[in-house]
């Protein structure tokens, strides 16, 4: 399944913010929980840092859904 492209305004975005922007979660509080539980992967590897900086081209996956960071 192809990831959805989600444009960002700046050159990078934090993982927690991107999950919400991409509608992979409902709230920032959800981001903390799913990341801490090891449910989020970035470019195929589990990521447990909510502040991880993402750049265009990075692919984020959660619960079978994927989103790619795109230039805004």
Secondary structure, 3 states (H helix, E strand, C coil): CCCEEEEECCCEEEHHHHHHHCCCCCCHHHHHHHHHCCCEEECCEECCCCCCEEECCCEEEECCEEEEEEEC
